[in-house]
């Protein structure tokens, strides 16, 4: 070293040494800070991490998670486990690294919930069997707590493979479940206990069905009853008895034969291994009633039974359980009047009937009840001779007449033309009413075809027999013109009788026109009793009708005029009055002559 190069102390550059020292200290401090930072855990908000209980009292617990500051959680979040102590590890949820006071915010409760949801999702994805505690009953099922703090719903249909009628017996019990549904939006979880045993049951079903045979008799328990049949538990597999296979007789509901939880013997009718369906029978365990029917029973015998079904065409009567006979509506009454079975019988009626036909092979029986009474048509001619008078009941209307009933089984017809001598009737309903009484006369009896022809107007004498002697052709009668039309005039004569004068027979001697209300003399030029018409002529009273008029023309005019003839009923005139007046008129004529 050349001492000549050494500078005096006062000339030395002390700033260089100061800068170097300062830089060295700064680097050391940064290294120490970095080492200090690395000594803490890296914490991310919204994460679940493990921490250690540093201290705990009644109000709070201090948790060290290896961060630069400890966190505090409420002591209540740890009370579910009274064994927690200082030094124990717990999971916590990082809510915030620093609050307004620089404090680390943690939550053990949220950490548990998040972990529980993770476990629920894993159990659902993996089909894992979990354990839960039945907390309470709710509408339609039970509330179950799983993974300590997740409440799940257990539907009543998922409790067991058989219907459960009392949910309360499961409350406060621990059971195993499978998670069958998760709604993440509403945080809903559905679990099933039934799902745990279904696989086992399916295996049992396959085993049981593999050993089934048609006709095999098994013992089972009535599991459920519906309107159409009964479900029976055969020890792990269900079968159904249709309502028609419960009893040989007719029943309205299966509860008439079996009851819930009742143990019964059943016979295998059919089964489907693929669909796991088993058809069972109960009535097949007893002989068919038709096979046990009295072998001496034959056609013509009388039997008693109860009406079990009724229709318009007839009624089914149960003679013994499982043996029925049909009474057709035509075999309920000797009457030919159309009626339905409901008019004679109703369900539940006890009846006696006669066997009309019996087919044991086809298991069919036809019955009759009208045969219990003598056929009234066998003596119809003696009981209802022609000309005899009776009182009947109106039963039905037709356009051409009225059907009436003289007695049960004996009907007759009154033709519309036989209702009144003088009144024009458009429809029988205008003359009488259903179920009203009406007096009749027997006009004709046809026993072979069971027909009676009756009349009502025949109860009175035909007034036209009297009119025939008074309104003789050529006689002059006083009349009043009731109405006038293009064809002629309707003329009111004595005793309420009306005649018709054709237009060419209305010429007046003074050449004036005939009008309604005119009273004048008319000469009878035609009288027809059968068609109840009287043809009149005013012209003939003052002028001799030319003989050159052809008979054909006269008849033509008469036919046209007959269409307008109106014969009103003699409502206010009795036959006695008619005969009395006619007698006086005839006496006056005799005196005048």
C-alpha positions as CSV (number, residue, x, y, z in Angstrom):
1,X,0.0,0.0,0.0
2,X,1.3,3.4,-0.9
3,X,0.8,5.6,2.0
4,X,1.1,8.5,-0.3
5,X,-2.4,7.7,-1.6
6,X,-4.0,7.9,1.9
7,X,-6.0,11.0,2.3
8,X,-6.1,13.0,5.4
9,X,-9.0,12.2,7.7
10,X,-10.6,15.6,7.2
11,X,-10.7,14.9,3.4
12,X,-12.5,11.5,3.8
13,X,-16.0,11.1,2.1
14,X,-18.2,10.0,5.0
15,X,-21.5,10.2,3.0
16,X,-20.7,7.1,1.0
17,X,-20.4,5.1,4.2
18,X,-23.7,6.5,5.5
19,X,-25.6,5.6,2.3
20,X,-24.2,2.1,2.3
21,X,-25.2,1.5,5.9
22,X,-28.7,2.8,5.3
23,X,-29.2,0.6,2.4
24,X,-28.0,-2.4,4.3
25,X,-30.4,-1.8,7.2
26,X,-33.3,-1.3,4.8
27,X,-32.7,-4.6,3.1
28,X,-32.5,-6.4,6.5
29,X,-35.7,-4.9,7.6
30,X,-37.5,-5.9,4.4
31,X,-36.2,-9.4,4.8
32,X,-37.3,-9.6,8.4
33,X,-40.8,-8.2,7.4
34,X,-41.0,-10.8,4.6
35,X,-40.1,-13.6,7.0
36,X,-42.6,-12.3,9.5
37,X,-45.4,-12.3,6.9
38,X,-44.5,-15.8,5.9
39,X,-44.9,-16.9,9.4
40,X,-48.8,-16.2,9.1
41,X,-51.3,-18.3,7.2
42,X,-52.7,-16.8,4.0
43,X,-56.4,-16.2,4.7
44,X,-59.1,-15.8,2.1
45,X,-62.5,-14.4,2.9
46,X,-65.5,-16.8,2.6
47,X,-63.3,-19.8,3.2
48,X,-63.7,-22.5,5.8
49,X,-60.4,-23.2,7.7
50,X,-59.3,-24.8,10.9
51,X,-58.4,-22.8,14.0
52,X,-57.4,-23.5,17.6
53,X,-59.3,-22.4,20.7
54,X,-56.9,-20.1,22.5
55,X,-59.3,-19.1,25.3
56,X,-63.0,-19.6,26.1
57,X,-65.4,-18.1,28.6
58,X,-69.2,-17.8,28.9
59,X,-69.4,-15.0,26.3
60,X,-66.9,-15.7,23.7
61,X,-64.0,-17.9,22.4
62,X,-60.7,-16.7,20.9
63,X,-59.7,-18.7,17.9
64,X,-56.1,-18.7,16.5
65,X,-56.1,-19.4,12.8
66,X,-52.4,-18.6,12.3
67,X,-53.2,-15.1,11.1
68,X,-51.6,-11.9,12.3
69,X,-54.6,-11.5,14.7
70,X,-56.9,-13.9,16.5
71,X,-60.6,-14.0,15.8
72,X,-63.5,-14.1,18.3
73,X,-66.7,-16.1,18.0
74,X,-69.7,-16.2,20.3
75,X,-69.5,-19.0,22.9
76,X,-73.0,-20.0,22.0
77,X,-71.7,-21.4,18.7
78,X,-69.8,-24.0,20.7
79,X,-72.4,-25.0,23.2
80,X,-73.7,-27.8,21.1
81,X,-70.6,-29.6,22.3
82,X,-69.9,-29.1,26.0
83,X,-66.6,-30.9,25.8
84,X,-64.8,-28.1,23.8
85,X,-61.7,-26.8,25.6
86,X,-58.6,-24.7,25.0
87,X,-56.4,-26.3,22.5
88,X,-59.2,-28.0,20.5
89,X,-59.4,-27.5,16.8
90,X,-62.6,-26.2,15.3
91,X,-63.6,-25.2,11.8
92,X,-64.5,-21.5,11.2
93,X,-65.8,-19.4,8.3
94,X,-63.8,-16.3,7.5
95,X,-66.4,-13.5,7.2
96,X,-63.9,-10.6,7.1
97,X,-60.2,-10.2,7.6
98,X,-60.6,-6.9,9.3
99,X,-63.7,-5.1,10.5
100,X,-63.9,-1.4,11.2
101,X,-61.8,-2.1,14.4
102,X,-59.2,-4.1,12.6
103,X,-60.6,-7.3,14.1
104,X,-60.7,-10.7,12.3
105,X,-64.3,-11.8,11.9
106,X,-65.0,-15.6,12.1
107,X,-68.1,-17.9,12.5
108,X,-68.1,-21.5,13.6
109,X,-71.8,-21.8,13.0
110,X,-71.5,-20.8,9.3
111,X,-68.6,-23.2,8.9
112,X,-70.7,-26.1,10.2
113,X,-73.6,-25.2,7.9
114,X,-71.4,-25.0,4.8
115,X,-69.7,-28.3,5.7
116,X,-73.0,-29.9,6.3
117,X,-74.3,-28.8,2.9
118,X,-71.2,-30.2,1.3
119,X,-71.8,-33.5,3.0
120,X,-75.5,-33.4,2.0
121,X,-74.5,-32.9,-1.7
122,X,-71.9,-35.6,-1.5
123,X,-74.4,-38.0,0.0
124,X,-76.9,-37.2,-2.7
125,X,-74.3,-37.5,-5.5
126,X,-72.9,-40.8,-4.2
127,X,-76.2,-42.4,-3.0
128,X,-74.7,-42.5,0.5
129,X,-76.8,-43.7,3.4
130,X,-76.9,-41.1,6.1
131,X,-78.2,-41.0,9.7
132,X,-80.7,-38.5,10.9
133,X,-82.9,-37.7,13.9
134,X,-86.7,-37.3,13.5
135,X,-87.3,-33.9,15.1
136,X,-91.1,-33.4,14.7
137,X,-94.2,-34.2,12.7
138,X,-95.5,-31.8,10.0
139,X,-98.2,-31.8,7.4
140,X,-97.7,-34.8,5.1
141,X,-94.6,-36.2,6.8
142,X,-91.8,-35.6,9.3
143,X,-88.9,-33.1,9.9
144,X,-85.5,-34.8,10.1
145,X,-82.2,-33.3,11.3
146,X,-79.2,-34.5,9.3
147,X,-75.5,-33.6,9.7
148,X,-76.3,-31.9,13.0
149,X,-78.0,-28.7,11.7
150,X,-79.7,-29.4,8.3
151,X,-83.4,-29.9,8.5
152,X,-84.8,-32.2,5.8
153,X,-88.3,-33.3,4.9
154,X,-89.3,-36.9,5.1
155,X,-92.7,-37.4,3.2
156,X,-95.2,-39.8,4.7
157,X,-95.0,-41.9,1.5
158,X,-91.2,-42.3,1.9
159,X,-91.3,-43.5,5.5
160,X,-91.9,-47.2,4.6
161,X,-93.1,-49.4,1.8
162,X,-96.4,-49.9,3.5
163,X,-98.8,-47.0,4.3
164,X,-98.2,-45.4,7.7
165,X,-101.3,-44.2,9.5
166,X,-99.5,-42.9,12.7
167,X,-96.5,-40.7,12.1
168,X,-96.1,-39.8,15.7
169,X,-94.4,-43.2,16.5
170,X,-91.3,-42.1,14.6
171,X,-90.8,-38.7,16.4
172,X,-87.6,-38.5,18.4
173,X,-86.1,-41.5,16.8
174,X,-82.9,-41.9,14.8
175,X,-83.2,-43.5,11.4
176,X,-81.2,-44.1,8.2
177,X,-82.0,-42.2,5.0
178,X,-81.1,-41.5,1.5
179,X,-81.1,-38.0,0.1
180,X,-83.5,-38.1,-2.8
181,X,-83.9,-34.4,-3.7
182,X,-82.1,-31.0,-3.1
183,X,-83.4,-27.6,-4.0
184,X,-80.4,-25.3,-3.8
185,X,-82.3,-22.2,-4.4
186,X,-84.6,-22.7,-1.4
187,X,-82.2,-24.8,0.6
188,X,-84.7,-27.7,0.8
189,X,-83.7,-31.3,1.3
190,X,-85.9,-34.3,0.9
191,X,-84.9,-37.7,2.3
192,X,-86.3,-41.2,2.1
193,X,-86.2,-44.2,4.4
194,X,-88.3,-46.2,2.0
195,X,-85.6,-46.0,-0.6
196,X,-83.2,-48.0,1.7
197,X,-85.4,-51.0,1.7
198,X,-86.8,-50.9,-1.8
199,X,-83.8,-52.5,-3.3
200,X,-84.0,-55.2,-0.7
201,X,-87.7,-55.6,-1.2
202,X,-87.3,-55.9,-5.0
203,X,-84.9,-58.7,-4.4
204,X,-87.4,-60.3,-2.1
205,X,-90.2,-59.8,-4.6
206,X,-88.1,-61.5,-7.3
207,X,-87.4,-64.3,-5.0
208,X,-91.0,-64.7,-3.9
209,X,-92.4,-64.4,-7.4
210,X,-89.9,-67.0,-8.8
211,X,-91.6,-69.5,-6.5
212,X,-95.2,-68.6,-7.2
213,X,-97.6,-70.9,-9.0
214,X,-101.1,-70.4,-10.2
215,X,-103.6,-72.0,-7.7
216,X,-101.1,-71.7,-4.8
217,X,-102.7,-70.6,-1.6
218,X,-100.9,-68.1,0.6
219,X,-101.5,-66.2,3.8
220,X,-101.4,-62.4,3.6
221,X,-102.3,-59.3,5.5
222,X,-104.8,-56.7,4.2
223,X,-102.6,-53.7,3.5
224,X,-104.9,-51.3,1.8
225,X,-108.6,-51.2,0.7
226,X,-109.8,-49.3,-2.3
227,X,-113.2,-49.1,-4.0
228,X,-112.1,-51.5,-6.8
229,X,-110.2,-54.0,-4.7
230,X,-107.9,-55.0,-1.8
231,X,-104.1,-55.0,-1.6
232,X,-102.6,-57.9,0.3
233,X,-99.0,-58.1,1.7
234,X,-97.7,-61.6,1.1
235,X,-94.6,-61.0,3.1
236,X,-92.5,-58.6,1.1
237,X,-94.6,-58.5,-2.1
238,X,-98.1,-57.1,-2.7
239,X,-100.9,-58.7,-4.6
240,X,-104.4,-57.4,-5.4
241,X,-107.8,-59.0,-5.1
242,X,-110.2,-57.3,-7.5
243,X,-113.6,-56.6,-6.0
244,X,-115.2,-59.2,-8.3
245,X,-112.9,-61.9,-6.8
246,X,-113.8,-61.2,-3.2
247,X,-117.2,-62.9,-3.1
248,X,-119.4,-65.0,-5.4
249,X,-122.2,-62.6,-4.5
250,X,-122.5,-59.0,-5.4
251,X,-120.9,-56.5,-3.0
252,X,-120.9,-52.7,-3.1
253,X,-117.5,-52.2,-1.4
254,X,-114.6,-54.5,-0.3
255,X,-115.0,-53.5,3.3
256,X,-118.1,-55.7,3.4
257,X,-115.8,-58.7,3.1
258,X,-112.4,-57.8,4.6
259,X,-110.8,-55.3,7.0
260,X,-107.4,-53.5,7.3
261,X,-104.6,-55.6,8.9
262,X,-106.8,-58.7,8.7
263,X,-104.9,-61.9,8.0
264,X,-106.6,-63.9,5.1
265,X,-105.8,-66.8,2.9
266,X,-105.7,-66.1,-0.8
267,X,-105.2,-68.0,-4.0
268,X,-102.8,-67.0,-6.8
269,X,-104.9,-66.4,-10.0
270,X,-102.1,-64.9,-12.1
271,X,-98.8,-63.1,-11.9
272,X,-96.4,-61.1,-14.1
273,X,-92.7,-61.5,-13.2
274,X,-91.6,-58.5,-15.2
275,X,-94.2,-56.1,-13.9
276,X,-94.2,-57.6,-10.4
277,X,-98.0,-57.9,-10.5
278,X,-99.9,-60.6,-8.7
279,X,-103.6,-61.2,-9.1
280,X,-105.2,-62.9,-6.1
281,X,-108.6,-64.4,-5.4
282,X,-110.6,-65.0,-2.2
283,X,-113.9,-66.3,-3.4
284,X,-112.0,-69.1,-5.3
285,X,-111.2,-70.8,-2.0
286,X,-114.9,-71.8,-1.7
287,X,-117.0,-73.8,-4.2
288,X,-119.0,-71.9,-6.8
289,X,-122.5,-71.4,-5.6
290,X,-123.9,-72.7,-8.9
291,X,-122.2,-76.0,-8.3
292,X,-123.8,-76.2,-4.9
293,X,-127.3,-75.2,-6.1
294,X,-130.1,-77.6,-5.2
295,X,-130.0,-80.2,-8.0
296,X,-133.8,-80.7,-7.7
297,X,-134.5,-77.1,-8.6
298,X,-136.3,-76.9,-11.9
299,X,-138.4,-74.7,-14.2
300,X,-141.8,-73.8,-12.7
301,X,-140.5,-73.9,-9.1
302,X,-141.0,-70.9,-6.9
303,X,-137.9,-69.2,-5.4
304,X,-137.3,-66.2,-3.1
305,X,-134.5,-63.7,-3.3
306,X,-133.4,-60.1,-2.9
307,X,-133.2,-57.5,-5.7
308,X,-129.4,-56.6,-6.0
309,X,-129.3,-54.8,-9.3
310,X,-132.0,-53.0,-11.3
311,X,-132.0,-51.6,-14.8
312,X,-134.6,-50.4,-17.3
313,X,-134.8,-53.8,-18.9
314,X,-135.1,-55.9,-15.7
315,X,-134.0,-56.7,-12.2
316,X,-131.3,-59.2,-11.0
317,X,-132.5,-61.2,-8.0
318,X,-130.0,-63.1,-5.7
319,X,-131.4,-66.4,-4.8
320,X,-128.4,-67.5,-2.8
321,X,-125.0,-65.7,-2.6
322,X,-123.5,-66.0,-6.0
323,X,-126.6,-67.3,-7.8
324,X,-128.8,-64.7,-9.5
325,X,-131.7,-64.7,-11.8
326,X,-133.0,-62.1,-14.2
327,X,-136.6,-60.9,-14.1
328,X,-137.1,-59.2,-17.4
329,X,-139.5,-56.2,-17.4
330,X,-141.9,-58.1,-19.7
331,X,-142.2,-60.8,-17.0
332,X,-143.2,-58.4,-14.3
333,X,-146.7,-57.7,-15.4
334,X,-149.3,-59.1,-17.9
335,X,-149.7,-55.6,-19.1
336,X,-148.5,-54.7,-22.7
337,X,-148.1,-51.1,-21.7
338,X,-144.4,-50.2,-21.9
339,X,-142.8,-49.6,-18.5
340,X,-139.4,-49.9,-16.9
341,X,-138.4,-52.3,-14.1
342,X,-138.2,-49.4,-11.6
343,X,-142.0,-49.1,-11.8
344,X,-142.3,-52.5,-10.2
345,X,-139.2,-53.1,-8.0
346,X,-136.3,-51.5,-6.3
347,X,-132.9,-52.6,-4.9
348,X,-133.3,-54.4,-1.6
349,X,-136.8,-55.7,-2.2
350,X,-137.5,-59.3,-1.1
351,X,-139.5,-61.0,-3.9
352,X,-140.9,-64.4,-4.8
353,X,-140.6,-65.5,-8.4
354,X,-141.2,-68.4,-10.7
355,X,-138.3,-70.1,-12.5
356,X,-138.9,-69.7,-16.3
357,X,-135.6,-71.1,-17.5
358,X,-132.5,-72.7,-15.8
359,X,-129.2,-73.3,-17.5
360,X,-126.7,-74.8,-15.1
361,X,-123.9,-75.0,-17.6
362,X,-124.1,-71.3,-18.6
363,X,-125.1,-70.4,-15.0
364,X,-128.1,-68.4,-16.2
365,X,-131.6,-68.3,-14.7
366,X,-134.6,-66.3,-15.9
367,X,-137.5,-65.5,-13.5
368,X,-141.0,-64.1,-13.6
369,X,-143.3,-62.6,-11.1
370,X,-146.4,-62.0,-13.2
371,X,-146.8,-65.8,-13.4
372,X,-147.7,-65.7,-9.7
373,X,-151.0,-64.2,-10.8
374,X,-153.5,-65.7,-13.2
375,X,-153.3,-64.3,-16.8
376,X,-156.3,-61.9,-17.0
377,X,-156.5,-62.4,-20.8
378,X,-157.5,-66.0,-20.4
379,X,-160.9,-64.9,-19.2
380,X,-161.0,-61.5,-20.9
381,X,-164.1,-62.1,-23.0
382,X,-166.1,-63.1,-19.9
383,X,-164.9,-60.2,-17.7
384,X,-165.0,-57.5,-20.4
385,X,-167.6,-58.4,-22.9
386,X,-168.4,-56.1,-25.9
387,X,-170.7,-53.4,-24.8
388,X,-169.8,-53.5,-21.1
389,X,-169.0,-50.3,-19.3
390,X,-166.0,-49.8,-17.0
391,X,-163.8,-47.2,-15.4
392,X,-160.1,-47.1,-16.6
393,X,-157.0,-45.1,-15.7
394,X,-155.3,-43.0,-18.4
395,X,-151.7,-44.3,-18.9
396,X,-150.3,-42.9,-22.1
397,X,-151.1,-40.7,-25.1
398,X,-150.4,-41.2,-28.8
399,X,-151.4,-39.0,-31.7
400,X,-154.1,-41.5,-32.6
401,X,-155.6,-42.2,-29.2
402,X,-155.3,-43.0,-25.4
403,X,-154.0,-46.1,-23.8
404,X,-155.8,-46.9,-20.6
405,X,-155.5,-49.6,-17.9
406,X,-158.6,-51.4,-16.7
407,X,-156.7,-53.5,-14.2
408,X,-153.1,-54.7,-13.8
409,X,-152.2,-56.5,-17.0
410,X,-155.3,-55.4,-19.0
411,X,-154.8,-52.4,-21.2
412,X,-157.0,-51.0,-23.9
413,X,-157.0,-48.2,-26.6
414,X,-159.5,-45.5,-27.0
415,X,-159.1,-44.2,-30.6
416,X,-159.2,-40.4,-30.9
417,X,-162.4,-40.7,-33.0
418,X,-164.2,-42.5,-30.2
419,X,-163.7,-39.7,-27.6
420,X,-166.5,-37.4,-28.5
421,X,-169.5,-37.3,-30.9
422,X,-169.3,-33.6,-31.6
423,X,-166.1,-32.1,-30.2
424,X,-163.2,-31.9,-32.6
425,X,-160.0,-33.2,-30.7
426,X,-156.6,-32.4,-32.2
427,X,-154.7,-34.4,-29.6
428,X,-155.8,-36.7,-26.7
429,X,-153.9,-34.5,-24.2
430,X,-156.6,-31.8,-24.9
431,X,-159.3,-34.2,-23.7
432,X,-157.9,-35.7,-20.5
433,X,-154.7,-36.2,-18.4
434,X,-152.3,-39.0,-17.4
435,X,-153.5,-41.0,-14.3
436,X,-157.1,-39.5,-14.6
437,X,-160.1,-41.8,-14.5
438,X,-162.2,-42.2,-17.6
439,X,-165.4,-44.2,-18.3
440,X,-165.2,-46.5,-21.3
441,X,-167.3,-49.0,-23.3
442,X,-165.7,-52.2,-24.7
443,X,-166.1,-52.0,-28.5
444,X,-164.0,-55.0,-29.5
445,X,-162.1,-57.8,-27.8
446,X,-159.1,-59.6,-29.4
447,X,-157.9,-62.1,-26.8
448,X,-155.4,-63.7,-29.1
449,X,-153.4,-60.5,-29.7
450,X,-154.3,-59.1,-26.2
451,X,-156.1,-56.0,-27.6
452,X,-159.1,-54.2,-26.3
453,X,-160.8,-51.5,-28.4
454,X,-162.6,-49.1,-26.2
455,X,-164.8,-46.0,-26.7
456,X,-165.8,-43.1,-24.6
457,X,-168.3,-41.2,-26.7
458,X,-170.4,-44.4,-26.9
459,X,-171.5,-43.9,-23.3
460,X,-174.0,-41.4,-24.8
461,X,-176.4,-41.8,-27.7
462,X,-175.4,-40.4,-31.1
463,X,-177.2,-37.0,-31.4
464,X,-176.8,-37.3,-35.2
465,X,-179.4,-40.1,-35.1
466,X,-181.9,-37.4,-33.9
467,X,-180.6,-34.7,-36.2
468,X,-181.2,-37.1,-39.2
469,X,-185.0,-37.0,-38.5
470,X,-185.1,-33.2,-38.1
471,X,-182.7,-31.9,-40.7
472,X,-184.2,-33.9,-43.6
473,X,-183.2,-33.2,-47.2
474,X,-185.6,-30.7,-48.6
475,X,-186.6,-29.3,-45.2
476,X,-186.4,-25.5,-44.6
477,X,-184.4,-24.4,-41.6
478,X,-183.9,-21.0,-40.0
479,X,-180.2,-20.2,-39.7
480,X,-177.7,-17.4,-38.9
481,X,-174.6,-16.8,-41.0
482,X,-171.7,-17.3,-38.6
483,X,-168.9,-16.5,-41.1
484,X,-168.3,-16.0,-44.9
485,X,-165.3,-16.9,-47.0
486,X,-164.5,-17.6,-50.7
487,X,-166.0,-21.0,-50.5
488,X,-169.2,-20.2,-48.8
489,X,-170.7,-19.5,-45.4
490,X,-170.9,-21.4,-42.1
491,X,-174.5,-21.3,-40.9
492,X,-175.6,-21.8,-37.2
493,X,-178.7,-23.9,-37.0
494,X,-180.9,-25.0,-34.1
495,X,-179.5,-27.0,-31.2
496,X,-176.0,-25.7,-31.8
497,X,-175.5,-27.5,-35.1
498,X,-173.7,-25.9,-37.9
499,X,-174.2,-26.4,-41.7
500,X,-172.4,-25.1,-44.7
501,X,-173.8,-23.2,-47.7
502,X,-171.6,-23.1,-50.8
503,X,-171.1,-19.7,-52.4
504,X,-173.4,-20.5,-55.4
505,X,-176.2,-21.3,-53.0
506,X,-176.0,-17.9,-51.2
507,X,-177.6,-15.8,-53.9
508,X,-180.3,-13.5,-52.4
509,X,-183.5,-12.7,-54.3
510,X,-182.8,-8.9,-54.0
511,X,-179.2,-9.5,-55.4
512,X,-177.6,-8.3,-52.2
513,X,-174.5,-10.0,-50.7
514,X,-174.8,-12.4,-47.8
515,X,-172.8,-11.2,-44.8
516,X,-172.0,-12.5,-41.3
517,X,-174.9,-12.0,-38.9
518,X,-177.7,-12.4,-41.5
519,X,-180.6,-14.5,-40.4
520,X,-182.4,-16.2,-43.2
521,X,-184.0,-19.4,-44.3
522,X,-182.0,-22.3,-45.8
523,X,-183.1,-25.5,-47.4
524,X,-181.2,-28.7,-46.6
525,X,-179.8,-30.1,-49.8
526,X,-177.6,-32.8,-48.3
527,X,-177.3,-34.6,-44.9
528,X,-174.4,-37.0,-44.1
529,X,-174.6,-38.6,-40.6
530,X,-171.4,-40.5,-40.9
531,X,-169.3,-37.5,-41.8
532,X,-171.4,-35.2,-39.6
533,X,-172.1,-32.6,-42.3
534,X,-175.2,-30.6,-43.4
535,X,-175.1,-28.8,-46.8
536,X,-177.6,-25.9,-47.1
537,X,-178.9,-23.5,-49.8
538,X,-180.5,-20.1,-49.4
539,X,-181.0,-19.7,-53.1
540,X,-183.2,-22.8,-53.2
541,X,-185.7,-21.2,-50.9
542,X,-186.7,-18.6,-53.5
543,X,-185.5,-20.1,-56.8
544,X,-185.9,-23.5,-58.2
545,X,-182.4,-25.0,-58.9
546,X,-181.9,-25.8,-62.5
547,X,-182.3,-29.5,-63.2
548,X,-179.5,-29.2,-65.7
549,X,-177.0,-29.2,-62.9
550,X,-175.2,-32.4,-63.1
551,X,-175.1,-34.8,-60.2
552,X,-171.3,-34.8,-60.4
553,X,-171.1,-31.0,-60.0
554,X,-173.4,-31.1,-57.0
555,X,-171.2,-33.8,-55.4
556,X,-168.1,-31.7,-56.1
557,X,-169.6,-28.7,-54.4
558,X,-170.7,-30.8,-51.5
559,X,-167.2,-32.2,-51.0
560,X,-165.7,-28.7,-51.0
561,X,-168.3,-27.4,-48.6
562,X,-167.8,-30.3,-46.2
563,X,-164.2,-29.1,-45.5
564,X,-165.6,-26.0,-43.7
565,X,-168.4,-27.7,-41.7
566,X,-167.9,-27.2,-38.0
567,X,-169.8,-29.2,-35.4
568,X,-169.6,-27.7,-32.0
569,X,-170.3,-29.8,-28.9
570,X,-173.7,-29.6,-27.3
571,X,-172.2,-28.4,-24.1
572,X,-175.3,-26.7,-22.8
573,X,-178.0,-28.9,-24.5
574,X,-178.9,-32.4,-23.2
575,X,-180.2,-35.2,-25.3
576,X,-183.5,-34.9,-23.5
577,X,-183.7,-31.3,-24.5
578,X,-183.0,-32.2,-28.1
579,X,-185.6,-34.9,-28.2
580,X,-188.1,-32.7,-26.4
581,X,-187.6,-29.8,-28.9
582,X,-187.7,-32.1,-31.9
583,X,-191.0,-33.6,-30.6
584,X,-192.5,-30.1,-30.3
585,X,-191.4,-29.2,-33.8
586,X,-192.8,-32.3,-35.3
587,X,-196.1,-31.8,-33.5
588,X,-196.3,-28.2,-34.8
589,X,-195.7,-29.4,-38.4
590,X,-198.4,-32.1,-38.0
591,X,-200.8,-29.5,-36.8
592,X,-200.0,-27.1,-39.6
593,X,-200.6,-29.8,-42.2
